[in-house]
Amino acid sequence: MNKDTILATIIGLILGLTITALFLFGPNVLKLIPHLTLPKLSFNTTKQPTQTTVTPTPTTGSVKLSIRSPLPESIETNDQLVVSGVTSPNTTIVVTSPLDDDVTVSNAEGTYAGKVTLTEGKNIISVTSYTDNKPTTVTVSVYYTQETL
């Protein structure tokens, strides 16, 4: 054997024995080390926090508008899509897709539904609510593919 092989064997033996000793005797040695405890800090102040009561003020003329279906970034396999959601009751709604528009009116509960046609790929669907001739618009992106998922 040459000197390099003997040296590598001795180093490997020393490392192996060191690792074995740590596994066997390490937990017992750790028990002997005193536990360090940090001093307890107290930040007590004599001031009592003051409570403020916030009362919401209703805003008049604001129009709520949301799209419940379809979900954002959803993948559709049918080119006809029903868009539904919630807005103010008896409001004119325009649902717009890249190919066509659908005009509808929300019912007494404020729900609406409109049907539009999708194109292959990404479609940005816009829903516009007209209350007192003030438009409010929300959009959702939908992907249409003819492939079966």
C-alpha positions as CSV (number, residue, x, y, z in Angstrom):
1,M,0.0,0.0,0.0
2,N,1.2,3.5,-0.6
3,K,1.2,6.3,1.8
4,D,-1.9,8.0,0.4
5,T,-4.1,5.0,0.9
6,I,-2.9,4.5,4.5
7,L,-3.4,8.2,5.2
8,A,-7.0,8.1,3.7
9,T,-7.8,5.0,5.7
10,I,-6.6,6.6,9.0
11,I,-8.6,9.8,8.4
12,G,-11.7,7.8,7.5
13,L,-11.3,5.7,10.6
14,I,-10.9,8.8,12.8
15,L,-14.0,10.5,11.2
16,G,-16.1,7.4,11.6
17,L,-15.2,6.9,15.2
18,T,-15.9,10.6,15.9
19,I,-19.3,10.4,14.4
20,T,-20.1,7.1,16.2
21,A,-19.0,8.7,19.5
22,L,-21.3,11.7,18.9
23,F,-24.3,9.4,18.3
24,L,-23.6,7.3,21.3
25,F,-22.5,9.8,23.9
26,G,-23.9,13.1,22.5
27,P,-27.3,12.9,24.2
28,N,-25.7,12.2,27.6
29,V,-23.2,15.1,27.2
30,L,-26.0,17.5,26.3
31,K,-27.8,16.7,29.6
32,L,-24.7,17.8,31.5
33,I,-24.5,21.2,29.9
34,P,-26.5,23.7,32.0
35,H,-29.6,25.0,30.4
36,L,-29.5,28.7,29.4
37,T,-32.5,30.7,30.5
38,L,-33.2,34.2,29.3
39,P,-34.4,36.7,31.8
40,K,-38.0,37.5,31.7
41,L,-38.7,40.9,30.4
42,S,-41.8,42.8,31.4
43,F,-43.2,45.7,29.4
44,N,-46.1,46.5,31.7
45,T,-47.3,50.1,31.4
46,T,-49.8,51.8,33.6
47,K,-51.7,53.2,30.6
48,Q,-54.9,51.5,29.6
49,P,-55.6,51.4,25.9
50,T,-58.4,53.6,24.9
51,Q,-61.2,52.1,22.8
52,T,-62.5,53.9,19.9
53,T,-65.8,53.0,18.4
54,V,-66.1,53.2,14.7
55,T,-69.5,53.4,13.2
56,P,-69.7,52.8,9.5
57,T,-71.6,55.4,7.5
58,P,-73.5,54.0,4.6
59,T,-72.5,55.4,1.3
60,T,-75.3,56.3,-1.0
61,G,-75.1,55.7,-4.7
62,S,-72.5,53.0,-4.5
63,V,-73.2,50.0,-6.7
64,K,-72.1,46.5,-5.7
65,L,-71.2,44.3,-8.6
66,S,-69.7,40.8,-8.5
67,I,-69.2,37.8,-10.8
68,R,-70.0,34.5,-9.2
69,S,-69.6,32.3,-12.2
70,P,-67.3,31.6,-14.0
71,L,-64.3,31.6,-11.7
72,P,-61.3,33.7,-12.6
73,E,-58.8,32.0,-14.9
74,S,-61.1,29.0,-15.4
75,I,-60.9,26.7,-18.4
76,E,-64.1,26.1,-20.3
77,T,-64.7,23.4,-22.9
78,N,-68.0,24.8,-24.1
79,D,-68.1,27.9,-26.3
80,Q,-71.4,29.1,-24.8
81,L,-70.8,30.5,-21.3
82,V,-73.3,31.6,-18.7
83,V,-72.0,34.5,-16.6
84,S,-73.9,35.1,-13.4
85,G,-73.4,37.2,-10.3
86,V,-74.9,39.8,-7.9
87,T,-75.6,43.5,-8.2
88,S,-78.2,46.0,-7.1
89,P,-81.9,44.9,-7.7
90,N,-83.5,45.8,-11.0
91,T,-80.3,47.0,-12.6
92,T,-79.4,46.9,-16.3
93,I,-76.5,44.5,-16.9
94,V,-74.4,44.2,-20.1
95,V,-72.2,41.0,-20.3
96,T,-69.5,41.4,-23.0
97,S,-67.2,38.8,-24.5
98,P,-64.8,39.1,-27.5
99,L,-67.6,37.9,-29.8
100,D,-70.9,39.2,-28.5
101,D,-72.8,41.1,-25.8
102,D,-75.8,40.1,-23.8
103,V,-78.1,42.7,-22.1
104,T,-80.2,41.6,-19.1
105,V,-81.8,43.0,-16.0
106,S,-81.1,41.8,-12.5
107,N,-84.1,40.4,-10.5
108,A,-85.5,41.7,-7.2
109,E,-82.7,40.0,-5.2
110,G,-80.0,41.5,-7.5
111,T,-78.9,38.3,-9.2
112,Y,-78.3,38.3,-12.9
113,A,-77.2,35.8,-15.7
114,G,-76.1,36.4,-19.2
115,K,-75.0,34.1,-22.0
116,V,-72.0,34.9,-24.2
117,T,-69.9,33.1,-26.8
118,L,-66.2,32.4,-26.3
119,T,-63.3,32.3,-28.7
120,E,-60.4,29.9,-28.6
121,G,-57.8,30.9,-26.0
122,K,-58.1,33.7,-23.5
123,N,-61.4,35.6,-23.2
124,I,-61.9,38.7,-21.1
125,I,-65.5,38.8,-19.9
126,S,-66.7,42.2,-18.8
127,V,-69.9,42.8,-16.8
128,T,-71.2,46.4,-16.6
129,S,-74.0,47.5,-14.3
130,Y,-75.8,50.7,-15.1
131,T,-77.5,52.4,-12.1
132,D,-78.7,55.9,-12.5
133,N,-76.7,56.1,-15.8
134,K,-73.5,55.4,-13.8
135,P,-71.6,52.4,-15.1
136,T,-69.7,50.0,-12.9
137,T,-67.6,47.3,-14.5
138,V,-65.9,44.1,-13.4
139,T,-64.0,41.7,-15.5
140,V,-62.9,38.0,-15.4
141,S,-60.5,36.1,-17.6
142,V,-61.7,32.7,-19.0
143,Y,-59.9,30.3,-21.2
144,Y,-61.8,28.3,-23.9
145,T,-60.4,25.1,-25.5
146,Q,-62.0,22.5,-27.7
147,E,-59.8,19.8,-26.1
148,T,-61.3,17.4,-23.6
149,L,-59.8,17.8,-20.2
